[in-house]
Amino acid sequence: MSEQILNSSALFIKPSFMKGVARGVDLFGQLDHYNYSQTDEEADSKAVNRDWIVVGCDLDNAIKQYEQENPEQAAAYRTANI
């Protein structure tokens, strides 16, 4: 999965070092760029999709952690549900 999809700041373009230096003298915010969507609904859809992807990743990590901490119970559960 792309890191940008999972990043909560996916609306912002990732700056380079030189853009970071230039922002120091950018008094009027001319260097601000965002990842725009065509409609509000599209932006909401992308945000909700990212949220559910992160929820799925969190659940996957929790299951893996549980299996590592409780190998006998995890094995018994897998055997009972085959």
Secondary structure, DSSP 8 states (H G I E B T S, - for coil): --HHHH-TTTTB----HHHHHHHTT-TT-TT--B---SSHHHHHHHHHHHHHHHHHHHHHHHHHHHHHH-HHHHHHHHHHT-
